[in-house]
């Protein structure tokens, strides 16, 4: 058995998203109603403004709002059908929803038990304002051994030179120059007070924080000329620093309180078995790694493959108990997925330590969630509303994915289409695209975030692209005739060079494309037989799936007869400066603020009746 000793250092982060609404429009006003489901102004604005939409054929804000709403309506229609048919969403969906629910409960605990109890005084603010433009330069001796730090401290006070003692220690290699410190650099407020009050060349008493003992020596200080005092910006910066530190203090006391007196033992045999299986997966992935640019970390898909390699009995074995609650290896694996624990396939020696640290955090997280359930925080409307948006997304995606999985095409079909298309009039536009293909939605979220942040598309493709024949070229396809690539070609032709479109739903997963170039060539230079058949597969995957999903959505519209308030939509003011937004969860972790909205709007062309209800 592995005994877990809890002395916890927390990273506490928290974000509240405050949408703004026109006073004439209530946040809960209904834009669309689909059976018992509805799309409110609040949900529309959150999904529209706080997540990127790179994948719509118009930049006109009114047209974009309309197409985006149709895509949200499609999501609700597929969800309604999934519920009506009582589909088996698979263990993956069920466990994903449960893991997400636990994160939201943790966040609600943080709001009520930590955030609401964070306070600071006018004196605290004044002290912070006095220090905000002051940079200290220090040298530091640090040790986890209290006896060692006392010996060093006594030597200094007996006349030994502090710098000479530091030179002989490991921490000196990080201090070729004095360490720069400013307000908030030290987590412990009392320790910061002592250091800021030191005189030049003065030695601090022994200080303890973050599970280590420290001795500081002040070398010098200077004023930061870039910070203007007595401005609202500076005052808000000081408030943020103080608030973040108080959150850590209050949160730490809260964790100590709910964990106090608990003796928790983990099943070491199960953890060791998981470690062995994980090392096997790491070794296989490392051997199959195509190049040094591809992403070296385990992803969600790798964990799913790992679970398939572990016996069902061991997956459901109890890993540890807390009070009357039992937690299995499966619970722990989904925690690893949602916490996005980084495991580098190039560093197998670090795996055991990473797993033990993650298990310790998982136990802590589980106790917080138990506390939240005891307080009925899981029943709070804000928790239920936020969770429902993700459940709707997961169920609709599960239904659509079952369609995507059925889209297959044989080599004979491809050859037939190549022959048939040769009889068509040749088009002259060739395009060159770079593509990033991924099989799972969580990686798609990472890609979308990096694109939105302006990261290099080719570099992102080198790490995440899963299409075998373009991995070595950073996702670059080379020139092909746009007309022969169906919907993909149509999208590429409409893009400006350098523009990105995605995610595109295909039977292979989620695809992002960037137009690198387009050119017009004479017919005599175009040879259809030379076109890569991979484009035909890509064309079929997109066109066939897009056709099936839109036809099915049209039928679902007729079945559920949604009501859409287009007049309210027209009057709704939204920002066109959308971005990928994370929701930072209290006690650490972050998730996408809202689900990605997969573009699905062409179905409205197949609706005969007026779909707009003013």
C-alpha angles and dihedrals in degrees: 000000000000114000113211115215110200118214099140133201108190135203103210118193131165138177130185116195112214111193116201121222137191107258089236091059122063116217090235095050109127120244095176137006122203110182105295091344124089140185113219129196088252094056093044094050093045093050094041100044104030100048127052122253106196093153111074126103096228139057093196103115095217093050090044092053090051096050091044091052091050089053090052090048089052090053091052091047092054090046091051090051091048091053093045092051092043089226121199099243092193130244090277093062093042094049092044091054091047092050090049092048091054091053091052091048089052089052091050090051089052092051094051104033102033114014094047091054098050112112139158134185135234087255090056090051093047091050090050093048089052091055103035095091095040121098118195125203114209144166119220139201113198134183140164089213112086093198092053093050091049091052091052092047092051092048091054092050090048088060104270113145112255093212092051091052091048093052091063093054133085094240090063092078088068092049107060081131126028114273115256115229134182139169109316096016090115116057094208111076096203091051090050091052090054095047094046090052095052120114123230110292090004118141120226124228116256108290128196126203138126090028093297140095119234141190117193130199118196111224098175147308141224139191117255104232092192092070116079112207124223095028125126090239092056092043091052090048090054091047090052093051092048093044094049091051093047089050089056091049095047092041092050092052090047093052092046089051098051093041095044114122095006117132109201124183124190125210101253094190092059092045092049091049090052090048091053093049090046092053089053091053090047092051093049093048091048091052092048094046107122100205144346093265097063117100108278095199130092113255135199092271091054090055091052090052088048092055090052089056093054122080114257090235092057093045089058095041116118110259095185143338128229112191105307095341124098125201125199135208088256090057089052094049092053088049088056090050096050095040087050092226106196115232113176112212089211092061108055091155089069096053099089093051092047092051094049092050090047091049090052090052091046092054090049090048091049092054090051091051091048089053090050093052091048088055090046092239088142088068095054112122092234090056094046094046095050093044091049091059090057095043089053090051095047094048094047091047090049091053093047092045090057086059092046092052090057094057104100133155131192129217089251090057091051093048090048092053092046090054093045093048091052087072092057124092109274116244122216105215117102123185135192118209139178115218136195114200122187131174100214136056097228091060088046088057091052091049092049090050093051093047090050090051091056098251116161110275094215092051091050090049090051090058103037111021111116099184103114101212095052102037094097091050096052090254096306113149101188124227119325136164107270093212091060094056098064116207092359090056092047090053093047093050092053093051123090115236108279095023121128128216128190174253094324115186112232134161087257095056130264124343133196121192133193122196108232099174144336130201142175118236132183117258091248091067095050117093113178093192089063094056113113110255087220086077089057090053090048091048093049093046093054101035098044095045092044091051094048095045094049094046091048091047090053089054091048089052090055089047099049098029099212123206116225122191102211094171091059089046092053092052093047113109114216135171117248090203095089123168142179105271128194126208107222110215121220113254090028139300131088134221135186106285091231137359119278110258108230109215109247112150109120089090089081089072088066094054111102100188126066106275096189118094111185 
